[in-house]
Structures are given as C-alpha cells and as structure tokens.
C-alpha cells in the first residue's frame, strides 16, 4: 500500500532518461503498485539497484550571469522517477526515524546537522 500511495500522490515533475511521465504512473497506480513493490522488495533484500535507475541526465546551470570557470556552474542531475521514489521511500522509512530516534549510545544532544 505504501507504493500505491507514493504513486497516487505523485506531483508533476521532470522525466528521467526512461521518459516515463509522472501522470502515467499516477494514473496507473492501481496496476503498477504490486509489481513495483515486488521490484523494490527484491532490490532491498539483495541490496542491488536496477541498472536503469542509476543513470542520470546532468545539466550544468550557471551560478552567475557570465560564467568563466567550471566552478561557476551548478550541476543538476535528473534521475528516473522510479529511482527518486525509491530514494524518498528509503529516507522516510529508515533514515528519518534513525535520526529522530537514535539509540541512546549514539545520541548527541549538541549535534544538529542533517536533521529535519
């Protein structure tokens, strides 16, 4: 059901290299949720990400009006929508809870980076 809700609540966003638009996944959420959940569960259990989800389109965007050096550019990488959904699921399910409720041995009250 988590995968269905993620697909059902997709917002319009840029397509990745797979050229699958967000509206297509949102409209087909009832049909795509179960197969995608199977792929995600298998990916989590084997610790292997599908190869197609690792590719990205990288676009340099200038930081200033007249860039003269490579450091004057910011890179924007667009990955596939399914890759972004997987990352969002991992962060919300595993990383945020680990940061919000750390084990007592790892709790440092004066450390604040990477917290929500």
N, C-alpha and C positions, 0 to 999 in steps of 0.2 A: 504494500500500500504506500510505503514511503516513495517508491519510484513513481507510482501513479501520481501522487500529489506533487512531486517535483516537476513532472512533465505537464501536469494540468495547470500549474501556476507559472509556466514559463512566460517571460516578458520578451517582447521583440528585441532581438539582438543581432549582431553581425554573424553571418555564416562563416564557418571554418572551411578548410580545404575539402571536406566531404560534401559541401554545398547543400546540406540539409537545413532548411529554414526552421525557425522556432515554431511558427504557426503550424507546420506539418506535424511536428512532434506533439504539439499541444492538442491538435485535433485528433490525432491517432493515439492519444494516451491510453485509452482502454485496450487497444490492440498491442501496443508496444511495451506496456509496463511489465508484463510477465517475462517475455524474452529478454528484455534489458536487465531485469532483476537477476535472471539466471546468469547472464554475462558478468554482471557486477559481482555476484556472489562467487563465481568461479575465479574472477580476477582477484578478489580479496583473499580467497583461500590459497591460491597458488602464488600470490604476490607478483603477478605478471599483468602489465597493462597492455591492451591491444595495440599493436604497432601503429595502426592508422590514427590512433588518438594521440600519438607522440609528435606528430608533425604540426608545424605552425607556419603561418604567413607572418613574416616580420617586416614591419614598415617603419622606416626612420621618420620621425616627426621633429622638425626644428624647434629648439627651445627659444631661440632668439630670431629676430626678423631676417638677419643676414648671416647665416652660419658660415664659418670659415674652417672649422676643425671638426673632427669626428665627435669630440666631446660636446659640441653644440647641438647634438641630436639626442632625442629620447627614442628608445625603441618600443614599439607596440607590437606584441605578438598575439595573433588571433589563432586559437586552437579550435578544435572541433567542439560543437555544442555538447556532445556526449561526454567529452573529456572534462569540460567545465562543470557539468552536472555531477560527475563523479567526484571531482575535487571539492565541490560545495558539500556533497554528502559526507565525505571523509572529515572535512573541517567541522561541520556542525555536529556530527555524531561522535567523533573521537577527540579532536584537538581542543575544541572549546570546553568540553567537560573536564579534560585533563588540566587545562589552565585555570578554570574557575574553581575546581575542587581538587587541588593537588594532594598527594599523600602527605601526611604530617612530616615525614622525614625530608620532603623536598619543598616544604612551604617556607618561603622567604617573604616576610611582610614588607620589606623595603624594596622589592623587585617589582617593577610595573611594566616592562616592555612586552609587547605582543598580547596584551590583554584587551578584551573588548572595550 
